[in-house]
Amino acid sequence: QQNYDCNGNCIVDGYGDSDCFVLVTSPSNNDNWQMGETYTIIWEGGFNNTGVHLSRNGSDVLIINGNVSTNTSLDWTIPIDLEPADDYRIRVYDAGPLEAMDFSDYFTISEAILGCTNLESCNYNELATFDDGSCLYNDCTGECGGNAVIDECGICNGTGISDWACDCDGNVEDACGICGGDNSSCADCAGVP
């Protein structure tokens, strides 16, 4: 590749100048990226030690990755604590000795849509971009977010085994300690338990 040596290093002349370049192609002008979503930052060219930052008003506001090596793209999940604005830019630069860099076009970062993102929940929000912990699930009666459970007898919202019973059929323990027994298991030869 022109302006790079066999190892991919940018060739710097005796004056410290180079003709290596980087060109950020995504995000592009008028892109609207939403907090909580993952997008791919893409650039052409680059360096052995390529850094990627989020910039606004001429200053870096977030180090996205300090060194992605020689990669020419990076998947980035946008944090939900940024300030929504339409004047963000991505800065891709040489994290090594050179000062070469490029900025993306201006793009918008908009607020996350909070909600339940779990497809298994009964209140799934297909528009949500960030899970806010509000997911609910159907109970055994089919009520979304209800608290009915299946009891120990397999009955939805049942009361389980009665205090006086020893099983789900309402049997009681006999004198021999057998649930539903007839007192015969511990009887003596006269048939008395």
N, C-alpha and C positions, 0 to 999 in steps of 0.2 A: 504494500500500500504506500502510495506516495507520501513523503514526509515522515515515515515511520521506519525504524530499523527492522531487522529480521525477527526480533523478539516483540515487536509491537510497541516499542518505546518511541515516543516522539523525539525527532531529531532536533536538537537545539544548536544554533550556530554559536560562534565564539562571542557574540554580543548578547547571548541569552534570549534571542528571538527564536520563534518557531513558526512553522506554517501548519501546525496541527489544528484541527478544528473540532467543534462540537456544534450540532444544530438540534435544538429541541423541537420535536414535531408534534408531541402530544403531552399536555393538553394544548388545544388550539383556541383561537379567538372565539369567544362566545360560548365555550363549553361550560356546562353547569354540572359540577360534581357535588354530590350530596354527602354530608358527613355520615359515617357509618358504612358507606359503600366502598368497594375496592375497585380501583381504576389502574390502568397501566400507563406509566410515564414512559415515553419513547423518545430516543434521540439517535442521531447519526453521528459517527465519529466517536470521539472519546479518548480516554487515556488509560494508562495502567492502573491508576488510582482515581477513579471517577467518583466524585461526591455529588449528592443530590440534596438540595435544600428547598424549602418553601419560603418564598419572599413576598414582602408586601411593603409598599411605600419605600422601596429602595433598601430595605433591611431584611436579613434572614429572620424568620419568625419560628422556624422549626427545622431541625436537622432530620431529614427523612432517612438518609443513609449516608454515613460519612465516607464509605468506600465500597462501591459495588464492583471493584476491580475493572475488568474490560467489558462488562455487560453493556448493552445498549437499550435496556428496558428495565423497568422495576415496577412490580405490583405494589400498590400502596393503598392501605385501608385508611381512609381519612378519619382522624380523631373527631369525636363529637363535641369537644370543648373549644373548638376554634370559633372565632368571631365570623359570622356570615358576612361575606363581602364579595364585590365583583372586581376587585383589583389585585388578586393574587397572581403570582407567577412562580414557575418552577425554575430554579437555577441549577444547571448542571455544569460542573467545573472540574478542573484538574486538582485533585487533593494532594498531588505531589508537588514538585518544585515549580511548575509552570503556573501562570495566572490566567490561562485561557479559560473561557466560560461562555455560556449562552443562556439566555432567558427564554422561557416559553412566551407565547402570547398571553395577554391578560385573560383570566378565566374566573368564573364564579364558584365559590364554595357556599352551598346553601345548607340550611339546618337539616338535621336528621329528622325523619318521621319516626317518632317513637311508637312502639306497640309490640304486640306479640308476634314473633317470627317463627314459632314452632308450628309446622304443618299439622301435628297431632293434636293441637289444642282446639278447643271449641270456639275460641275468640281470636283465631289467627287473622292477622291483618296483612293482606298481600301488598299493601302500600308501605308498610313499615320498613325502614332501613336500619333500625337499631332496636334490639330486644330490650325492653325496659323492665322485664321481670313481671309483666302483668298477665302472663299466660294462665288460662284456666282450663280445666279438663272436666268432662262429663263424669258425674258420679253414677252409681249403678241404676239410678232411676232415669238417667238421661238428662239431668239438670246440669247446665253449664255452671261450673264452680260450686255445685252443691256439695254437701258433706255426708250424704248417705253412703254407707259402706255395706259390704256383704258380711253378715255375722258368721260366727263359728259353725252355724248350721247350714250355711249356704243361702240364707234368705237376705235379699236386698233390704236394707233398712230394718232388719229384724232385731229382736231383743236378745237373741242367743239362748243359751240354756238357762232355764229358770233356776233361782237359788235353791229350790227344794229338789230339783231334778238332777239326774246324773248323766242324761244324754238329751239329744234333740227331740226324742220321741216322748219325753215327759216321764220316763221311768225313774224309779227311786232305787236306792241301794237296799238290798235285803239285809237281814241280820248277819249274814255271812260276808257282807261287804261287796256283793256282786250286783252290778247295775242291772236292774230288771230281773234279778234272780228270784227264785221261789223258796229260799231258805234251805234247800235240800243239799247244797254243796258242803255245808259244815254241820249237818245234823248227826247226832250220835245214833247208836243202834236202835234207840227207842224213837228216832225221828224228831228229836227235840234239838233245835239249834242252840 
